[in-house]
Amino acid sequence: MLQTYTARYTCLHGGYMGQLIDWPEVVTEGANLEECRAMLRDALREMVLAYQDLGREIPVGNALLEQLPVELELVRKTA
């Protein structure tokens, strides 16, 4: 069965961090975005195997992400 998970990539000093939104325990880093994607896929495969070995339920994917715009000049700052 093919399951889809949503990944988030964050640019770090010297590379990228990748994490699954649907399964936050699956996280890794890579020197560049391509390497990070490959390592995240590998980390996901390993986590699936570990969960299967432990008899744990594998989280369901398909998270929905959206960007919400806000006009910063309208947001009141509180001290």
C-alpha distances in whole Angstrom, upper triangle without the diagonal:
4,6,10,13,17,19,23,25,29,32,34,37,36,32,29,27,23,22,19,20,17,17,21,21,19,22,24,27,28,31,30,27,25,25,24,21,20,21,19,16,17,18,15,13,16,16,12,14,17,16,14,17,19,17,17,15,12,14,12,12,14,18,20,23,26,30,33,36,39,43,44,48,47,45,48,48,49,51
4,7,10,13,16,20,22,26,28,30,34,33,29,26,24,20,19,16,17,15,16,19,20,17,20,22,24,25,28,26,23,22,22,21,18,17,19,16,13,15,16,13,12,15,15,12,15,18,16,15,19,21,19,18,16,13,13,11,10,11,15,18,20,23,27,30,33,36,40,41,45,44,43,46,46,47,49
4,7,10,13,17,19,23,26,28,31,31,27,24,22,18,16,13,14,11,12,16,17,15,17,20,22,23,27,25,22,21,21,20,16,17,18,15,12,15,15,11,11,15,14,11,14,16,15,15,18,19,18,16,14,10,10,8,7,8,11,14,17,20,24,27,30,33,37,38,41,41,39,42,42,43,45
4,7,10,13,16,20,23,25,29,28,24,21,19,15,14,10,11,9,11,14,16,14,16,18,20,21,24,22,19,18,19,17,14,15,16,13,11,14,14,11,12,15,14,13,16,18,17,17,21,22,21,18,16,12,11,8,6,6,9,11,14,17,20,23,26,30,33,34,38,37,36,39,39,40,42
4,6,10,13,16,20,22,25,25,22,18,16,12,10,7,7,6,8,11,13,11,13,15,17,19,22,20,17,17,18,15,12,14,14,11,10,13,12,9,12,14,13,12,16,17,16,17,20,21,20,18,15,11,9,8,5,5,7,10,11,15,18,21,24,27,31,31,35,35,33,36,36,37,39
4,7,10,13,17,19,23,23,20,16,14,10,9,6,6,6,9,10,13,11,12,14,16,17,20,19,15,16,17,14,12,14,15,11,11,15,14,11,14,17,15,15,19,20,19,20,23,23,23,20,18,14,12,10,7,6,6,8,8,12,14,18,21,24,27,28,32,31,30,33,32,34,36
4,7,10,13,16,19,19,16,12,10,7,6,4,6,8,9,10,12,10,9,11,12,14,17,15,12,13,14,11,9,12,12,8,10,13,12,11,14,16,15,16,19,20,19,21,24,24,24,21,20,16,14,13,10,10,9,11,10,13,15,18,21,24,27,27,31,31,29,32,32,33,35
4,7,10,13,16,17,14,10,8,6,5,6,7,10,11,10,13,11,10,11,11,13,16,14,11,13,14,11,10,13,13,10,12,15,14,13,17,18,17,19,22,22,22,24,26,26,27,24,22,19,16,16,13,13,11,12,10,12,13,16,18,21,24,24,28,28,26,29,28,30,31
4,7,9,13,13,10,6,6,5,7,9,10,14,14,12,14,12,10,10,9,10,12,10,8,11,11,8,9,12,12,10,13,15,14,15,18,19,18,20,23,23,24,26,28,28,29,26,25,22,20,20,17,16,15,15,13,15,15,18,20,22,25,24,28,29,27,30,29,30,32
4,6,10,11,9,6,5,7,9,12,12,16,16,14,16,14,11,11,9,10,12,11,9,13,13,10,11,15,14,13,16,18,17,17,21,22,21,23,26,25,26,29,30,30,31,28,27,24,22,23,20,20,18,18,15,16,15,18,19,21,23,22,26,27,25,28,26,28,29
4,7,8,6,5,7,9,12,15,16,20,20,17,19,17,14,12,10,10,10,9,8,12,13,10,13,16,15,14,18,19,19,20,23,24,23,26,28,28,29,31,33,33,34,32,31,28,26,26,23,23,21,21,18,19,18,20,21,23,24,23,27,28,27,29,27,29,30
4,6,5,5,7,10,13,17,18,21,21,18,19,17,14,12,9,10,9,10,11,14,14,11,14,17,16,16,19,20,19,21,24,24,24,26,29,28,29,32,33,33,35,32,32,29,27,28,25,25,24,24,21,22,21,23,24,25,26,25,28,30,28,30,28,29,29
4,6,8,10,14,17,20,22,25,24,21,22,20,17,14,11,11,10,11,13,16,15,14,17,19,18,18,22,22,21,24,27,26,26,29,31,31,32,35,36,36,38,35,35,32,30,31,29,29,27,28,25,25,24,26,26,27,28,27,29,32,30,31,29,31,30
4,7,10,14,17,20,22,26,25,22,22,20,17,14,10,9,6,8,11,14,12,12,15,17,16,17,20,21,20,23,25,25,26,29,30,30,31,34,35,35,37,35,35,32,31,32,29,30,28,29,26,27,26,28,29,30,31,30,33,35,33,35,33,34,34
4,7,10,14,17,19,22,21,19,19,17,14,11,7,6,4,5,7,10,9,8,12,13,12,14,17,17,17,19,22,22,22,25,27,27,28,31,32,32,34,32,32,29,27,28,26,26,25,25,23,24,24,26,27,29,30,29,32,34,32,35,33,34,35
4,6,10,13,16,19,18,16,16,14,11,8,6,5,6,6,6,9,9,6,9,12,11,11,14,15,15,17,19,20,20,22,25,24,26,28,29,30,31,29,29,25,24,25,22,22,21,22,19,21,20,23,25,26,28,27,31,32,31,33,31,33,33
4,7,10,13,16,14,12,13,11,7,6,4,6,9,9,8,11,10,7,9,12,10,9,13,14,12,14,17,17,17,20,22,22,22,25,27,27,28,26,25,22,21,22,19,20,19,20,18,20,20,22,24,26,28,27,31,32,30,32,30,32,32
4,7,10,12,12,10,11,8,6,5,6,8,11,11,9,11,10,6,7,10,8,6,10,12,10,11,14,15,14,17,19,19,20,23,24,24,26,23,22,19,17,18,16,16,15,17,15,18,18,21,24,26,28,28,32,32,30,33,32,33,34
4,6,9,8,6,8,6,4,7,9,11,15,14,12,14,13,10,10,12,10,7,10,12,10,10,13,14,13,15,18,17,17,20,22,22,23,20,19,16,14,15,13,14,13,15,14,17,18,21,23,25,28,28,32,32,30,32,31,32,33
4,5,5,5,8,6,7,10,12,15,18,17,14,16,15,12,11,13,12,8,10,12,10,9,12,14,11,13,16,16,15,18,21,20,21,18,16,13,11,11,9,10,9,12,12,15,17,20,23,25,29,29,32,32,30,33,32,33,34
4,6,6,9,9,10,13,15,18,21,20,17,18,19,15,14,17,16,12,13,16,14,12,16,17,14,15,19,19,17,20,23,22,22,19,17,14,11,11,8,9,7,9,9,12,15,17,20,23,26,26,30,30,27,30,29,30,32
4,6,9,9,11,15,17,20,23,22,20,21,21,17,16,18,17,13,14,16,14,11,14,16,13,13,17,17,15,17,20,19,19,15,13,10,7,7,5,7,6,10,11,14,17,19,23,25,29,29,33,32,30,32,32,33,34
4,6,6,9,12,16,18,22,22,19,20,20,16,15,17,15,11,12,14,11,9,12,13,10,11,14,13,12,15,17,16,16,13,12,9,6,8,8,11,10,13,14,18,20,22,26,28,31,31,35,35,32,34,33,34,35
4,5,7,11,14,17,20,20,18,20,19,15,15,17,15,12,14,15,12,11,14,14,11,13,16,15,14,17,19,18,19,15,14,12,10,12,11,13,12,15,15,18,19,22,25,26,30,29,33,33,30,32,31,31,32
4,6,9,13,16,20,21,19,20,19,15,15,16,14,11,13,13,10,9,13,12,9,11,14,12,12,15,16,15,17,14,14,12,11,13,13,16,15,18,18,22,23,25,28,30,33,33,36,36,33,35,34,34,35
4,7,11,14,17,18,16,17,15,12,12,13,10,7,9,10,6,6,10,9,7,10,12,12,12,15,16,16,17,15,15,12,11,13,12,15,15,18,18,21,23,25,28,30,33,33,37,37,34,36,35,36,36
4,7,10,14,15,14,15,13,10,10,12,9,7,10,10,7,9,12,11,10,13,15,15,15,18,20,19,21,18,18,16,15,16,15,17,16,19,18,21,22,25,27,29,32,31,35,35,33,35,33,34,35
4,7,11,12,11,12,10,7,9,10,7,6,10,10,7,10,13,12,12,15,17,16,18,20,21,22,23,21,21,19,18,20,18,20,19,21,20,23,24,26,29,30,33,32,36,37,34,36,35,36,36
4,7,9,9,11,8,6,9,10,7,8,12,12,10,13,16,15,16,19,20,20,21,24,25,25,27,25,25,22,21,23,21,22,21,23,21,23,24,27,28,30,33,32,35,36,34,36,34,35,36
4,5,7,8,5,4,8,9,7,9,12,12,12,15,17,17,18,20,22,22,24,26,27,28,30,28,28,25,24,25,23,24,23,24,23,25,25,28,29,31,34,33,36,38,36,38,36,38,38
4,7,8,6,7,10,11,10,12,15,15,16,18,20,20,21,24,25,26,27,30,30,31,33,32,32,28,28,28,26,27,26,27,25,27,26,29,30,32,34,33,36,38,36,39,37,38,39
4,6,5,6,9,10,11,12,14,15,16,18,20,21,22,24,26,26,28,30,31,32,34,32,32,28,27,27,25,25,24,25,23,24,24,27,28,30,32,31,35,36,35,37,36,38,38
4,5,5,6,9,10,10,12,14,15,16,18,20,21,22,24,25,26,29,30,31,32,30,29,26,25,25,21,21,21,21,19,21,21,24,25,28,30,30,33,35,33,36,35,37,38
4,5,5,6,9,10,11,13,14,16,17,19,20,22,23,25,26,28,29,31,32,30,29,26,25,25,22,22,22,23,21,23,23,27,28,31,33,33,37,38,37,39,39,41,41
4,5,5,6,9,10,11,12,14,16,17,18,20,21,22,24,26,27,28,30,28,28,25,24,25,22,23,23,24,23,25,25,29,30,33,35,35,38,40,38,41,39,41,42
4,5,5,6,9,10,10,12,14,15,16,18,20,21,22,24,25,26,28,26,26,22,21,22,19,20,20,21,20,22,23,26,28,30,33,32,36,37,35,38,36,38,39
4,5,5,6,9,10,11,13,14,15,17,19,20,21,23,24,26,27,25,24,20,19,20,17,17,18,19,18,20,22,25,27,30,33,32,36,37,35,38,37,39,40
4,5,5,6,9,10,11,13,14,16,17,19,20,21,23,25,26,24,24,20,20,21,18,19,20,22,21,24,25,29,31,34,36,36,40,41,39,42,41,42,43
4,5,5,6,9,10,10,12,14,15,16,18,20,21,22,24,23,22,19,19,20,18,20,20,22,22,25,26,29,31,34,37,36,40,41,39,41,40,41,42
4,5,5,6,9,10,10,12,14,15,16,18,20,21,22,20,20,16,16,17,15,16,17,19,18,21,23,26,29,31,34,34,38,38,36,39,38,39,40
4,5,5,6,9,10,11,13,14,15,17,19,20,21,20,19,15,15,16,14,15,17,19,19,22,24,28,30,33,36,36,40,41,39,41,41,42,43
4,5,5,6,9,10,11,12,14,16,17,18,20,19,19,16,17,18,16,19,20,23,23,26,28,31,34,36,39,39,43,43,41,44,43,44,45
4,5,5,6,9,10,10,12,14,15,16,18,17,17,14,14,16,15,18,18,21,21,25,27,30,32,35,38,37,41,42,39,42,40,41,42
4,5,5,6,9,10,10,12,14,15,16,15,14,11,11,13,12,14,16,19,19,23,25,28,31,34,37,37,41,41,39,41,40,41,42
4,5,5,6,9,10,11,12,14,15,15,14,11,13,14,14,17,18,22,23,26,28,32,35,37,41,41,44,45,42,45,44,45,46
4,5,5,6,9,10,11,12,14,14,14,12,14,16,16,19,21,24,25,28,30,33,36,39,42,42,46,46,43,45,44,45,46
4,5,5,6,8,10,10,12,11,11,9,11,13,14,17,18,22,23,26,28,31,34,37,40,40,43,43,41,43,42,42,43
4,5,5,6,9,10,10,9,9,7,9,12,12,16,18,21,23,27,29,32,35,38,41,41,45,45,42,45,44,44,45
4,6,5,6,9,10,10,11,10,13,15,16,20,21,25,27,30,33,36,39,41,45,45,48,48,46,48,47,47,48
4,5,5,6,9,9,11,10,13,16,17,21,22,26,27,31,33,36,39,41,44,44,48,48,45,47,46,46,46
4,5,5,6,5,7,7,10,13,15,19,20,24,25,29,32,34,37,40,43,43,47,46,44,45,45,45,45
4,5,5,6,8,8,12,14,16,20,22,25,27,31,34,37,40,42,46,46,50,49,47,49,48,48,49
4,6,8,11,11,15,18,20,23,25,29,31,34,37,39,43,45,48,48,52,52,49,51,50,50,50
4,5,9,10,14,17,19,23,24,28,30,34,36,38,42,44,47,47,51,50,47,49,48,48,48
4,7,9,12,15,18,22,23,27,29,33,36,38,42,44,47,47,51,50,47,49,48,48,49
4,6,9,12,15,19,20,24,26,30,32,34,38,40,44,44,47,46,44,45,45,44,45
4,6,9,12,16,17,21,23,27,30,32,35,38,41,42,45,44,42,44,43,43,44
4,6,9,13,14,18,20,24,27,29,33,35,39,39,43,42,40,42,41,42,43
4,6,10,11,15,17,21,24,26,29,32,35,36,39,39,36,38,38,38,40
4,7,9,12,15,19,22,24,28,30,34,35,39,38,36,38,38,39,40
4,6,9,12,16,19,22,25,28,32,32,36,35,33,36,36,37,39
4,6,9,13,16,19,23,26,29,30,34,33,32,35,35,36,38
4,6,10,13,16,19,22,26,27,31,30,28,31,31,32,35
4,7,10,13,16,19,23,24,28,27,26,29,29,31,33
4,7,10,13,16,20,21,25,24,23,26,26,28,30
4,6,10,13,17,18,22,21,20,23,24,26,29
4,6,10,13,15,18,18,17,20,21,24,26
4,7,10,12,15,15,14,17,19,21,24
4,7,9,12,12,12,16,17,20,23
4,6,9,8,8,12,14,17,20
4,6,6,7,11,13,16,19
4,5,5,8,10,13,16
4,6,8,10,13,16
4,6,9,13,16
4,6,9,13
4,6,10
4,7
4
